[in-house]
Amino acid sequence: MSETIEHVKCLIIGSGPAGYTAAIYAARANMSPVLYQGTQPGGQLTTTNEVENFPGYPDGVTGPEMMLELQKQAERFDTDVRDGWVTKVDFSGPVHKVWVNDTKEIHCDTVIISTGASAKYLGLESEQKYLKLGGGVSACAVCDGFFYRNQEVVIVGAGDSACEEAHYLSKLCKKVTMLVRRDEFRASKIMEARVRNTENIDILFNTNTDEVLGDGQVVTGVRVKNNVTGAVSEIPATGFFVAIGHKPNTDIFKDYLELDETGYIINVPGTSRTNVEGVFVSGDAADHVYRQAVTAAGTGCMAALDAERYLAAKEAEVHV
């Protein structure tokens, strides 16, 4: 083995509630975990302004604050938390090989994947143009809503996340227009009621985004089309928010791990095990149903315990 190759007992790929919880459990089990935070340290929860449904926070907590506390807790037990992201893996042999930032090679006894998922966009050329310009397109109301205080914005989506973000924007913006592609919400009844009962949220059903309008630098409006009547109209807006779901960050694993049709890693039911021995998954990289901080943390715990038991079984084989 080359001196440039590092050997790690337990490598955790990604942070967030799943990764940090896995690190806490792995560290307390003397597995000397190394955690790479990925491209979004702290995961998606860092974009959440207030977390009210995570046990142990009776007065709520901001997402970034909660992630910092989880990181400190993991580091307290000597987790090696590092900047950087995994760019390639090779799970084809008995040694799990991982490359960080395309340069550093690590050989791992166990790997816990906690890479989460990323926001989806509509894919319109105009949407991507203003997204890249930073001129009014966003997939995170909590991150960027402040910049649209007392302005009019448009948000696309029909699920719980879309309703949550629309409600958040309604506290900052003069008017929020919500575009729903079908004739009904996909959100839970309580979230649907919240947006319906918010005075400055205007809901347009059966409505598709035709174009994001702008002056070449910033968004000035959105052209929409009613998919029942065919009527086209323009909505003045300085911000265009997209809340239509997420894509699991699992592409680098597709040659080795079983994924479902949308890219989520398939785990053995009731466990965090994947189809590759010694490789485990936690959080939103596998969970397309619940996608909550508390469930992500729970699967992080499962992954660390499964990894610990896997190592113990391998060590027992050596001593037989």
SEDREN-515284 format. One record per residue: z, x, y of N, C-alpha, C in turn; residue in one letter. Coordinates in steps of 0.02 Angstrom, whole numbers. Each point is the difference from the previous one (the first is absolute). Layout:
N
     n.c3     n.c1     n.c2    ca.c3    ca.c1    ca.c2     c.c3     c.c1     c.c2   resn
        Z        X        Y        Z        X        Y        Z        X        Y      A
...
END
This chain:
320
     n.c3     n.c1     n.c2    ca.c3    ca.c1    ca.c2     c.c3     c.c1     c.c2   resn
        0       42      -60        0      -42       60        0       44       62      M
      -44      -15       46       -5       40       62       62       -7       42      S
       15       54       36       59       -1       43       -7      -51       57      E
      -62      -19       14      -12      -48       54       12      -72      -23      T
        9      -10      -65       12      -67      -26       75      -13       -5      I
       21      -55       30       71      -18       -1       15      -47      -58      E
       56       10      -33       21      -46      -53       54      -46       27      H
       -9      -65      -11       47      -50       26       20      -46      -58      V
       64      -13       -4       25      -44      -54      -18      -73       13      K
        7      -21       63      -16      -69       18      -34       -1       68      C
      -63      -18        1      -37       -4       63       -8      -74       19      L
       18      -16       61       -7      -68       25      -54        0       54      I
      -52      -40      -11      -57       -3       46        7      -61       44      I
       16       11       64        8      -55       46       72      -16       16      G
       10      -26       59       68      -17       22        8      -76        3      S
       37      -26       47       13      -72        1       60      -16      -44      G
       18      -63       -5       58      -20      -40       -5       20      -73      P
      -60       -3      -28      -10       18      -70       10       75      -11      A
      -34       40       40        4       72       -8       70       27       13      G
       31      -22       54       66       26       16       53      -23      -49      Y
       -5      -62      -25       47      -23      -50       -8       39      -65      T
      -63       13      -19      -12       41      -59       31       69       10      A
       -7       27       60       28       67       14       76        0       -5      A
       32      -52       26       73       -3       -3       24        0      -72      I
      -31      -41      -42       20       -4      -70      -17       64      -38      Y
      -60       27       13      -21       61      -34       45       59       19      A
       17        4       64       42       56       23       70       -4      -31      A
       27      -60       -3       67       -9      -29        0       13      -76      R
      -59       -1      -30       -6       15      -71      -19       73      -12      A
        7       40       53      -14       72       -5      -72       15      -21      N
      -47      -40       26      -71       10      -15      -35       41       54      M
       37       21       51      -27       42       54      -66      -27       27      S
       -1      -62       24      -63      -30       20      -29       32       64      P
      -66        5        0      -38       20       59      -40      -61       22      V
        6      -20       62      -34      -59       26      -47       19       56      L
      -64      -18       -9      -48        8       54       -9      -68       35      Y
        9        1       66        3      -62       38      -67      -36        7      Q
      -55       36       -6      -65      -32        7      -22       -6       72      G
      -55      -36        9      -30       -7       67       39      -45       46      T
       44      -42      -28       42      -44       40       73        8      -21      Q
       34       52       25       69       11      -19       43      -63       11      P
       37      -19      -52       40      -60        4      -36      -62      -23      G
      -66        5      -11      -38      -57      -25      -10      -55       50      G
      -23      -58      -25      -17      -56       43       59      -27       39      Q
       60        9      -26       58      -29       33       12       31       69      L
      -29       58       12        8       31       66      -36      -41       54      T
      -44      -46      -22      -35      -43       48       33      -68        9      T
       58       -8      -31       36      -64        4       57        5       51      T
       -3      -44       48       49        4       55       70      -17      -23      N
        7      -52      -40       66      -21      -21        0      -23      -73      E
       45       29      -39        8      -19      -70       65      -39       -6      V
       -6      -63      -18       59      -44       -4       18      -20      -71      E
      -44       17      -48       11      -26      -68       14       55      -51      N
       19       60       24       20       53      -46       75       -1       -7      F
       27       -5      -60       72       -5      -10       38       59       32      P
       57      -16       30       42       52       29       -7        8       74      G
      -45      -38       31       -9        3       73       11      -69       29      Y
       62      -21        8       14      -68       22      -28      -16       69      P
       -8       50       42      -28      -10       67      -72       21        5      D
      -31       16      -56      -69       23        0       -5       74       18      G
      -59       28       -8      -12       71       15      -75        8       13      V
      -18       47       43      -71       12       10      -28       39      -60      T
      -63       -8      -13      -31       35      -56        6       76        6      G
      -18       29       58        6       73        7       71       25       -9      P
       49      -37       26       70       20       -8       21       -1      -73      E
      -21      -51      -35       16       -6      -71      -31       58      -40      M
      -61       18       16      -34       54      -36       34       67       14      M
       22       11       61       36       62       16       65        4      -39      L
       34      -57       -7       63       -1      -37      -12       14      -74      E
      -54      -29      -27      -17       13      -70      -18       73      -11      L
      -37       28       47      -18       71       -6       63       44        1      Q
       45      -14       47       62       39        4       41       -6      -64      K
        0      -60      -29       37      -11      -62      -30       41      -57      Q
      -67        1       -3      -34       39      -52       14       74       10      A
       -2       23       62       11       71       15       73       20      -11      E
       45      -48        6       71       14      -12       10       25      -72      R
      -40      -26      -46        5       20      -70      -50       55      -16      F
      -25       34       51      -43       59       -6      -71      -15      -23      D
      -25      -58       16      -72      -12       -8      -38       45       48      T
      -52       32      -24      -42       43       42      -55      -44       30      D
       11      -24       61      -48      -43       33      -48       43       41      V
      -65       -8      -14      -50       42       31      -54      -41       35      R
      -28       30       53      -60      -28       31      -60       17      -44      D
      -53      -40        7      -60       12      -38      -17      -58      -46      G
      -60        1      -27      -21      -54      -44      -40       26      -59      W
        3      -35      -54      -34       20      -61      -73      -20        5      V
      -45       48      -12      -71      -12        8      -38       -1      -66      T
       31       25      -54      -33        1      -65       53        4      -55      K
      -16      -30      -57       44        6      -58      -42       13      -63      V
       33       27      -51      -31        7      -65       53      -16      -52      D
       -5      -60      -28       48      -23      -50      -30        1      -70      F
      -52       41      -10      -36       -1      -64       35       40      -55      S
       45       46       18       32       41      -50       75      -10       -2      G
       35       41      -39       73       -7       -6       37       19       64      P
      -33       40       43       29       18       65      -31      -44       54      V
       42      -33       39      -24      -43       54      -13       44       61      H
      -63        7       19      -19       43       55      -14      -41       62      K
       28       23       56       -7      -35       64      -16       51       54      V
      -47      -18       44      -17       43       56       20      -33       66      W
       32       38       44       23      -25       64      -43       30       55      V
      -26      -43       44      -42       22       56      -59       43      -23      N
      -25      -14      -60      -58       34      -29       12       74      -16      D
       60       24        9       12       72       -9       56       15      -50      T
       59      -27       12       57       17      -42       -2      -36      -66      K
        7       38      -55       -1      -29      -67       71       -3      -28      E
       18      -58      -27       66      -11      -28       -8      -26      -71      I
       40       28      -46        2      -24      -69       66      -37       -9      H
       -4      -62      -24       58      -45        0       18      -22      -70      C
       65       -2      -14       23      -30      -62       -6      -76        2      D
       16      -28       58       -8      -72       11      -27      -12       70      T
      -36      -55        7      -28      -20       64       18      -73       13      V
       26      -15       60       13      -69       20      -46      -16       58      I
      -43      -48      -10      -49      -19       52       29      -57       42      I
        5       13       65       26      -49       48      -44       -1       62      S
      -65       -4      -12      -49        9       54      -14      -64       41      T
       26      -56      -23       -6      -62       39      -71      -25        7      G
      -13      -35       54      -65      -30       13      -16        4       75      A
      -64       -5       16      -22        5       70      -33      -64       23      S
        2      -12       64      -27      -62       28      -76       -4       -9      A
      -24      -60      -13      -71      -14       -4      -27      -22       68      K
      -64       14       11      -34      -23       61      -60      -43      -20      Y
      -27      -35       48      -57      -44      -14      -63       40      -15      L
       -7       59       30      -58       41      -12      -56      -10       49      G
       11      -39       53      -50       -9       51      -10       65       38      L
      -62       14       18      -15       62       37       38        1       66      E
        2      -57       34       35       -3       64       75        8       -8      S
       27      -26      -55       71        8      -14       17       73      -10      E
      -40       35      -40       12       70      -14      -10       43       63      Q
      -47      -19       41      -12       36       62       61        1       44      K
       29      -59       13       58       -3       45       64       23      -34      Y
        1       -2      -67       56       28      -36        2       76       10      L
      -58       33       -8       -4       72        9       12       21       72      K
      -22      -42       47       11       15       71       72      -11       21      L
       38      -36      -41       68      -19       21       -3      -49       57      G
      -52      -41       -1      -13      -44       57       16      -73      -11      G
       45      -16      -47       19      -70       -6        0      -29      -70      G
      -18       39      -51        2      -25      -69       59       33      -36      V
       38      -40      -36       59       26      -33       15      -41      -63      S
       33       32      -48       23      -34      -60       76       -2       -2      A
       31       14       57       73        2        3       25      -28       66      C
       21      -63       -1       24      -32       61       63       33       26      A
       43       20      -46       64       30       21      -13       68       33      V
      -49       36      -27      -16       66       30      -29       -7       70      C
      -46      -47        7      -42       -1       60        9      -61       45      D
       40      -48      -23        7      -62       39       25       12       71      G
       42       50        9       29       14       66      -55       11       53      F
      -56       30      -21      -53       16       47      -37      -62       25      F
       14      -58      -31      -34      -61       19       48      -52       29      Y
       54       24       26       50      -43       31      -33      -43       55      R
       13      -66       -4      -25      -48       50      -76       -5        0      N
      -32       20      -55      -73       -7       -5      -17      -49      -56      Q
      -64      -13       -9      -23      -46      -52      -31       41      -57      E
       20      -16      -62      -24       37      -58      -23      -47      -55      V
      -37       28      -48      -24      -37      -58       24       36      -62      V
       21      -38      -51       20       29      -64      -35      -36      -56      I
      -23       38      -50      -36      -28      -57       45        4      -61      V
        5      -55      -37       40        0      -61       32      -67      -13      G
       21      -11      -63       28      -65      -18       62        5      -44      A
       22       62      -15       57       10      -43       65        9       37      G
       53       16      -37       65       10       31        0       56       52      D
      -34       55      -16       -3       56       47      -34      -21       65      S
      -55      -37       -5      -36      -23       59       44      -45       42      A
       37      -45      -32       44      -45       36       57       38       34      C
       27       49      -36       54       40       28      -24       39       61      E
      -59       29       -5      -26       39       56      -20      -45       58      E
      -28      -58      -14      -17      -47       53       63      -22       37      A
       53      -14      -37       63      -21       31       29       56       42      H
       -5       61      -25       24       58       39      -39        7       65      Y
      -66       -6       -5      -42        6       60       14      -55       50      L
       18      -59      -26       14      -57       45       58       13       47      S
       45       46      -20       57       17       42      -19       47       57      K
      -58       32       -8      -22       49       49      -59      -24       42      L
      -44      -37      -32      -64      -18       31        0      -70       30      C
      -43       -8       48       -6      -65       33      -28      -52      -48      K
      -50       21      -41      -30      -47      -48      -23       39      -61      K
       11      -30      -59      -23       30      -63      -46      -51      -34      V
      -62       20      -13      -46      -44      -37       -5       27      -71      T
       15      -43      -48        1       19      -70      -61      -28      -35      M
      -40       45      -31      -60      -21      -35       12       -3      -75      L
       -9      -60      -28       11      -12      -71      -67      -19      -31      V
      -22       37      -49      -67       -9      -29       -7      -67      -36      R
       53      -21      -34       -3      -63      -37       30      -57       41      R
        9      -57      -33       29      -58       35       75       -6      -10      D
       30       54      -27       72        1      -12       26       72       -1      E
       65        6        8       32       66       -3       10       20      -73      F
        6       65      -11       23       26      -65       74       17        3      R
       28       -3       60       69       20       11       50      -50      -30      A
       62       23       -6       53      -45      -22       11      -54       52      S
       28      -56      -21        9      -56       45       43       17       61      K
       52       41      -11       44       17       55      -36       42       53      I
      -44       46      -23      -37       41       47      -53      -41       36      M
      -32      -45      -37      -50      -44       31       32      -43       54      E
       59      -28      -16       35      -42       49       18       40       62      A
       18       63      -10       20       41       57      -57        7       51      R
      -61       14      -25      -55        8       47      -23      -67       29      V
        1      -52      -42      -21      -65       25       47      -26       55      R
       62       20       -4       49      -24       49        9       47       59      N
      -41       51        4        3       46       56      -52      -20       52      T
       23      -16       59      -41      -32       51      -61       40       20      E
        6       65        4      -57       40       26      -43       31      -55      N
        6      -27      -62      -46       19      -54      -50      -56      -12      I
      -63       16        9      -55      -48      -11      -33       17      -66      D
       -1      -47      -47      -27       12      -67      -70      -31       -6      I
      -49       41      -19      -68      -24      -12      -16        6      -74      L
       -6      -56      -34      -16        0      -71      -76        4      -10      F
      -21       16      -61      -71        4      -17      -38       45       49      N
       30       55       18      -28       41       53       -7       73      -23      T
      -60       27        8      -14       69      -16      -11       41       64      N
       16       64       -5      -14       45       56      -73       22       -4      T
      -38      -12       52      -70       18        2      -10       69       32      D
       39       13       52       -6       64       36       61       12       44      E
       20       63        4       51       20       48      -37       22       63      V
       15      -32       55      -36       13       63       38       50       42      L
      -36       38       39       32       49       44      -47       28       51      G
       26       43       43      -40       30       53      -22       71      -17      D
        7       19      -64      -18       67      -21       60       46       -6      G
       56      -21       30       61       40       -3       59      -40      -29      Q
        6      -63       23       56      -42      -22      -25      -69      -19      V
       40      -35      -40      -16      -68      -21        7      -49       58      V
      -48      -45        6        4      -52       52        0      -70      -29      T
      -17       -6      -65       -1      -66      -31      -23        3      -72      G
       -3      -59      -31      -22       -5      -70      -48      -60       -5      V
      -57       13      -31      -47      -55      -13       14      -26      -71      R
       11      -65       -5       17      -30      -65      -49      -55      -18      V
       -2      -17      -65      -44      -52      -24       37      -46      -47      K
       -5      -64       13       30      -50      -44      -44       -5      -63      N
       29       14      -58      -40        3      -61      -15      -69      -30      N
       21      -54       33      -16      -68      -21      -54      -29       46      V
       10        5       65      -47      -29       48      -54       48       22      T
       14       66       -7      -47       50       23        6       16       74      G
       46      -33       34        9       10       72       25       71       14      A
      -29       32       50       19       67       21       33       -3       68      V
       55       38        8       34        1       64       31       68       11      S
       19       13       62       31       63       18       71      -11       24      E
       45       43      -22       70       -5       19       18       62       41      I
       20       -9       63       21       58       40       62       32      -31      P
        0       65       -7       58       35      -29       -6       74       15      A
       57       31        8        2       73       11       22       37      -63      T
       23      -38      -51       22       30      -62      -24      -39      -60      G
      -21       35      -53      -24      -31      -61       39       29      -58      F
       42      -41      -32       43       22      -54      -24      -26      -67      F
        1       43      -50      -24      -18      -67       58        0      -48      V
       10      -56      -35       55       -6      -49      -26      -36      -61      A
      -46       33      -36      -34      -33      -56       15       33      -67      I
       53       39       -2       20       29      -64       -3       76        0      G
       11       27      -59        5       72       -7      -38       25      -62      H
      -18       64        3      -32       33      -56       48       53      -26      K
       15       -1      -65       46       50      -27      -29       71        7      P
       43       47       17      -21       69       10        1       37      -67      N
      -48      -16      -42        1       25      -68      -65       32      -22      T
      -47       10       46      -66       25      -19        2       67      -37      D
       46       44       19        1       66      -31       24       -3      -73      I
       27      -57      -20       26       -6      -69      -48      -36      -47      F
      -56      -25       26      -42      -46      -39      -31       32      -63      K
       -8       66        0      -30       32      -59       50        9      -57      D
       64      -13       14       51       14      -51       45      -60      -14      Y
       12      -43       49       45      -56       -9      -38      -66       -4      L
       27      -46      -38      -30      -67       -3       16      -39       63      E
      -53      -25       33        8      -40       60      -28      -69      -12      L
       25      -49       37      -30      -67       -6      -63       -3       44      D
      -30      -59        3      -64       -6       35        4       14       75      E
       59       -5       28        8       14       72       30       68       14      T
       14       39      -53       23       68       11       75       11       -9      G
       37      -52      -16       72        9      -11       11       32      -69      Y
       48       47       -3       14       34      -62       34      -49      -49      I
      -24        1      -62       28      -44      -51       58       36      -34      I
       58      -31        1       58       29      -33       17      -40      -63      N
       34       33      -46       24      -35      -59       50      -52       22      V
      -10      -64      -18       45      -53       24       73       15      -11      P
       40      -10       52       72       11       -4       20       72       10      G
      -49       44       13       14       71       11      -42       25       58      T
        9       63       16      -42       32       51      -51       47      -33      S
       -5       -1      -66      -43       46      -35      -74      -19        9      R
      -42       51        5      -72      -11        2      -29       18      -68      T
      -66        1       -5      -31       18      -63        3       75      -15      N
       23       39       48        7       72      -10       74       17       -7      V
       18       32      -54       70       19      -11       25       46       56      E
       59      -16       25       30       41       52      -22      -17       70      G
      -44      -49        7      -22      -24       66       24      -72       10      V
       34      -11       54       32      -65       13      -23      -26       69      F
        6      -65        9      -22      -30       63       54      -46       27      V
        5       -1       67       49      -44       32      -30      -27       65      S
       28      -55       24      -20      -28       65      -67      -34        0      G
      -31       -2       60      -61      -39       10      -62       29      -31      D
        4       59      -28      -58       27      -37      -12      -39      -64      A
       52      -36      -23       -6      -41      -60       14      -74       13      A
       38      -14       53       23      -69       12      -45      -36       50      D
      -40      -47      -26      -43      -40       44       26      -71        7      H
       60      -12      -26       29      -68        2       55       -5       53      V
       50       42       -4       59       -7       43       -6       42       64      Y
      -16       65       -8      -11       44       57       56       -2       52      R
       61        2      -23       58       -1       43       37       67       -4      Q
       37       17       52       37       63        1       51        2      -57      A
       33      -56      -12       53        0      -51      -30        6      -71      V
      -58      -31      -12      -30        7      -66      -29       70       -9      T
      -26       29       54      -26       68       -3       57       49      -17      A
       57      -10       34       58       42      -15       22       -7      -72      A
       -1      -62      -25       19      -11      -70      -45       36      -48      G
      -65       -1       12      -46       34      -45        5       76        9      T
       22       24       59       13       71        8       57       22      -44      G
       52      -42       -4       56       13      -45      -24        1      -72      C
      -41      -48      -19      -26       -3      -69      -40       62      -17      M
      -42       22       46      -42       59      -12       42       62      -12      A
       52       10       41       43       58       -9       37       -2      -66      A
       25      -59      -18       36       -7      -64      -48       11      -59      L
      -61      -27        5      -49        9      -53      -19       74       -6      D
       -7       34       57      -18       71       -1       57       41      -30      A
       62      -18       17       58       36      -27        3       -8      -76      E
      -11      -60      -24        2      -13      -72      -58       35      -36      R
      -57        3       32      -57       35      -28       15       75       -9      Y
       29       29       52       18       71       -4       53       13      -53      L
       49      -44       -3       54        7      -49      -29       -3      -71      A
      -47      -45      -11      -31       -6      -66      -41       62      -17      A
      -35       29       49      -39       60      -11       45       59      -17      K
       56        4       36       48       55      -12       31       -7      -70      E
       13      -63      -20       29      -12      -66      -49       22      -55      A
      -65      -11       12      -50       20      -49        0       76      -10      E
       11       36       55       -1       73       -2       58       27      -42      V
       57      -36        3       60       24      -34        6      -27      -71      H
      -46      -41      -22        2      -25      -69      -20       54      -49      V
END
